[in-house]
Amino acid sequence: MTNSTTAISAGKDRVLDRARKYKQKQRIPLTVHPGGTWGRWCKKINGKQWHFGPIVPDAKDFGSGAALEKYHREKDARKGGREPRTDANDDATIRDLCNAFLVAKDDLLATGEITSRTRADYERTTDRIVECFGRERVLTDLGADDFGRLRKHLAKTLGPVALGNEIARARVVFKYAFDAELIDKPLRYGPNFKRPSRRVLRQHRQKNGKRMFSPEEIHLLLNAAGTQMRAMILLACNTGFGNADMGLLPLGALDLAGGWVDFPRPKTAVARRVPLWPETIDAIEAYLAKRPAPKDPALADRVFVTKYGGAWYKPTSDNPVSAEFAKLMDAVDADRAKEAKKKRRRAPDVIHRRGMGFYSFRHLFQTVGDGARDPIATRFIMGHAEAANDMSAVYREGVDDDRLRAVTEHVRCWLWPDEGKIGKTE
């Protein structure tokens, strides 16, 4: 160590000693920490060390006055595990906004007002905002050109539908900045930071084709599926249930003896009551006879658990049901191509085409179920939220079981025109 370095270190030690004596004399509720140039005023809250300002060697109070002011302003929030509220005049940053916004969403998640999937979607949105603007960008510095850049950044990896959803969530985040008084006036997004037009969405949908399986394709998938995936496919065809429904469906929702499932849609909390086909009941019973033991006690009431005893539902875009179903589609396509090559025939169209996945069964049920010409019963089974201006929905307390059976039987006849069963479960 050189003489100059030694002198600087000795000078810092003297400043820290003087600051500690001043703290004891004035009974300051902060500690002296050697970090930084001359040290910092700190306090441990909830097991974590927080810095409230630098030690100023030339100041009479060693900088403790400003540090104490910040400490008293933030301590309640820190003790409660919340991000301190940033004053609008303090030049709030992207970091301040994202932290405060996610803390607010955590509160809603704790009270059951939003789902864990929604919370995960918002966190992914804030991550993308930080990725584009950086953490320390001041909110009031954002203008129309910046939001145009954010839209361009999002469009690089997202299709029109996902882009529209992401822009909607981003606007919710930035609106929170004004609502929570992080900024004095709302941000102006400019003319381009909006969802893709309906025309673009229609073109995108036409390009991808219909998200529908044919009856023949469903039979191929059922014949190749294992016991659990077979039960999931039949339940999806029968009820219009999606990926999250399969992962969250509780055993108490099933009445296999009576042939019904009563399970509110997790996304909307809309009640659903659906009659079960005999084929669906047989498949579920066959699976339950071999159901793996859940590793987590929280999964004990779940109908479907993975072969390792894990959860089929995760509040992220990496949905295990989608991944497993994609493997099944690829396996069926590979077998069909191999068989066609063996017989020197043209390979058939693939089942695993663009846009097709397990969620396509909801598209299928809505499309085929509409043929029963009872849109109210179909919507009830699908669990769609009623329109805000639909006063009839306010007074409608349910739909007759016979009407629900008519819809599901219409789909069943579409899948088995001759009313024949498709074979035994494994």
N, C-alpha and C positions, 0 to 999 in steps of 0.2 A: 504494500500500500504506500503511495507517495505521500510526501509531507502535506501537499495541498489537500489531498483526499482526507487525510487524517484530521486536518484542521477543520474542514467542512463538517466531518462526522462529529467532531467534538463540539462544534458550534450548534449542531442540531440537537445533540444530547442536552446541552445547557438550556436550549429553548424548551425542550420537552419537560425538563425538570421544573423550570419556572412555570410552565403551563399547568403541571400537575399540582404545584403548590397553590396556584391561583384557583384551581378547581376545588381543592379542599377548603380553602378559605371562604370561597363564595358558595360552596355546597352545590356545585353545578352537577346535574344528573347525567352527565356525559363522561365518557372515558377518553383518555389521551392515547391515540394510536400512532405508532411511528411511521405509518405508511405515508407516501407522498413526499413532497419536497421538505416541509418542516413538520409534518405530522398532520393528523386529522382528529376532529372531534367525532366520536362514535358512540353507538349504543347498541347493545345486543337485545333484539326483540324477537320473541318466539324462536330462540335458538340461532338466529342469524344476525351477523354484524352488519349494521347500517351506518353509512357515513353521512354526516350532516354539514360538513364544511371543513375547510383547511384551518390549520393553526397559523395565525398571522403573528410573526415574532415582533413586529414593530407596533402592533396595536396594544392599547392599554389592557383590553380584555382578551387578548390573544385570539380574536375572532370568534369568541364563544357566544357573543350576542346574536350574530347572524345564524350561527349553528343552532342555538337554543330556539330561535324563532322558527326555523325549519323543523326542528324536532317536535315542537308543540303543534305545529300545523299538520304533521304527518303521523304522529304516534298512534292515534286512535285507529287510523286505517291500517297501519302496519300490524298492530296488535290483533285486529280483526281479520288479518290475512288478505286485506284488500290493497289494491294499488291506490296510493293517495290521489285525491282529486287535484287536477292541475288547474290553476287559475287561468282564465282566458288571456290575461295579460302576460303570462309567463312563456309565450311562444311554444305552445304544445306541439309535440312532434308526432310522427307516425308511431313511434314506440309508445308514447303516452296514450294515444288513441286505441291502438290494438290491445294493449294491456287492460285498459279500463273497459273496453268493449267486451273482451273475453271474460273478465271478472263478472260483469253484469250478466252474461249468458250462463256463467256457472251458477249464479243465484237462481236463475230461471230453471236450470237443469235440476238443481237441488229440490225445487218445489214441484217438479214434474210438469212444468209449463212448456218445456221443449224436450225433445228426445236427444239421446246421446248422439244419434246420427246427425241431427241438426247442429248440435254443438261442434261436432267434428267438421262439418261442412264450413261453418263460420271460421274455425281455426285455419282450415286450408285456404280460405279466402284471405284472411289477414296475412298468412305466410306469403301469398302471391303479391299482395300489396307491398309488403316489406321488400320482397325480391325485386320489385320494379322501382320503388322510390328510395329504399334504404331506411334504416331505423331513425336517423336523426333529421330527416327532412321536416321542416316546419310546416304545419298544416296550412297556415294562412298564405304560404308561398305557392300553394298548388293552384294551377289555373287550367283553362280549357285544353291547352296543348298537352299538359301533363296527363289529363284524363284520356285524351286521345292516344297518348303513348301507352297508358295502362291497358286500354282496349286492344291495341295492337299486340301488346305483350301477351295478353290472355288468348287472343285469337290464334297465336302460333301453335298452341297445343290443344285447343278445345274446338269441337264442332259447333255448329250454330245453336243447337239446343243447350248444350253445356255452357256455351259462351253467354247466352241469354240469362241462364240461371246465375252464373258467376257475377255478371254485371249487376243483377238485381241484389245479390248479397253484398257486393261492394258498396252499392249506394246506401244500403242499410247501415253499413259500418260508418261511412262518412257522414250520414245524417245524424248518427249518434254523437258525433263531435259537437254539433250545435245543440242538440237536445240536452247533452250533459254539461253544457257551458264550458267546453274546452276551447271553443272559439266564439267570437262575438256575433258572427253572421254566417248564414249557410254558405257552403262552398258552391261554386258555379261550375257545372260539369262540361259546359259547352254543348254544341248541337249533336255530337257524334257518340257520346258515351251513353248508349242506349242499346236495348236488345236488338238482335237482327229482326228485320221486317218479317211479316207473315209470309210474304212472297218468297223470301229466302228460305224460310223454314219449310214451306211447301216443296220448293225445289229440292231441298236436302232430303226430304222424306221420299220424294219420287225417285231420286237417285239411288237411295238405299233399298227401295222396294218395300213390299208389305212385310211387316213383322208377324208373319203367320206361318205356322206349321200346317202341313196337310195331314189328313187322317193317316195316310200311309206312312208319313215320316214319324208320326207319334207312335205308331205300332212298332216301327223299327227301333225307336229309342226304348220303348217299354220292353221289347224282347231282349235288348242288350243290357238293360240296366240291372244293377244289383237290387237287393231287397229294399234298401232304404230309398235309393233314388227313384225306384219304381213307384213307391208309395208317394213320394213328393210329386212326381209328374202327374199321377192320377189325381192327387188332391188339388194340384194347380189347375188341371183341366176342369175338374168338377166345381171348383169354388172361385177361380180367378185369383187365388192367393199368390203373392209375390215372394221374393227372396226373403225379405225381413219377416214375413208371416211364417215361413217355414222355420226360421231360426228362433222365433219367439213364441210359437204356438205352445200353450200349456196343455198338459194332459187333462186338466179340468174342463177345457173347452170342448172336448170330444165326448159325444154320447153315441158310441158305436152300436149299442143295443137298440137305441131309438133311431139311429141313422141321421144324426144332426151334428153340426159344429157351430158353436156360438162364440165368436171371437171378434171384438172390436178391432178395427184397423189401427195398427200402432201409429201410423203417420197422421191420421185425422181424428182418431178416437171415435169414429162413426161406428155404431153397432152393426154387426153382420150376423145373420142367421142363415145357414145354408144346409139344404138336405144333401146327404151323402149317397153316392151311387153304391150298389152292392160291390162292384169291382173295387171301389176306393176303400170300402170297409175291409174287404178281404186283404188288400195290400197293406193297409195299416196294421191290421192284426198280425199278419205274417212278419212285419218288421218289428212290432212290439215284442214278439216272442223271442227275438234275437237282439233286442236293443242293448247297446253297450252300457255299462255302468258309468254314469257321469263322474268325472274326477272332481269337479267343483260342486259342492253342495247346493250352490245357487242354481245349478242346472238340473236339479233333481226333478223339477216339475215340467221340464221341457220335453215335448214329444220327440223331437229329433236332436240327437247328439252325434258327433262324428265317431268314427270307429275307434278313435283314441280317447273318447269320452269328453271331447271339447265342444265348444259352442259353434253352431252354424251361423250365428249372427255376430257381426262386428260393425261398429259404427264408423266404418270407413268405406272407401270405394272398392277395397280389396275384399269382395264378398266371397266367402268360401263356397256358397251354393253355386254362384256363377262359375267359379273356377272348376268345380267338380262336374257341373253339367257340360261345360266346354270340353272337358276330357271325354265325356260320353259321346258328344257329337263328333269329335275328331275320330274316335275309335270306330263309330258306325260308318263314317265316310271312308275311312281307310279300308274297312272290310268290304264295303261295296265296290270300291275302286279295284281292289285285289280280285274280287270275284268277276268283275267285268273284264279285267285283263286276262284272267284265266280262260274265260269263254270268248275272248277276242271280240268283245263288244265295246261300244263307246261308254266311257265312264259316266254314270248318272250325275245329275246336279247334286252339289254338296248340300248337306243339311246345315252345316256350320258356315253360313254365309254372313255377309256384313250386316250388323245390327241384330242378329239373332242370338238369343240367350234365354235363360230361364224366365226372365221377366216377360218374354214374348207370350207366355201363356196368359197373362192378363189381357194383352191385345186380342188373343184368340177368344177368350171367354166373352169379352165385350162385343166383339164383332159377330161371333156366332150366336151369342145369347140375345142380341138385338133381333134376331130372326123370330123369337118368340113373341115379338110385338107387345112387350110389356116393359117399356123403358124404366118405369119406376121400380119394378121388381129387380131388373138387371142392375140398376144403380145401387139398390139396397144391398145386393150380394157383393158388388164390387167395393162397397164402402166409400163411395164418393161423397164428399161434402156437398150439401145442398147450396144452391145459389143464394146470395144474401137477400135477393128480392123475391124469393120463392116463398110466399106466405103459406102455401098449402103444406110445405114441409114443416112449418112450425106446428101445425095441427095434426100432422100424420104421426101416429104413435107406433106404426109398424106396418108390415105387409103380410097378407094372408099366406099361410104355409102352402096352400094349393097353388098360388101364383108363383111362389119360389120354386116349387117342384116343377112347374111347367117350364120355367126357364132352364133349369139344370137338365131336365129330361130332353129338352130340345138340343142342348149341346151333346148329350149322351147319344142321341140318335144320329147326330152328325158324325160322331166318332165311330159308332157302330151302326151303320144303316140297317143291318140285318138283325140288330138287337142281340147278336151273338157275343159271348164273352171272348176275351182275347187270350185266354190261356191261364194256366195256374201260376200263382206266385211261387217264388223260390222257397 
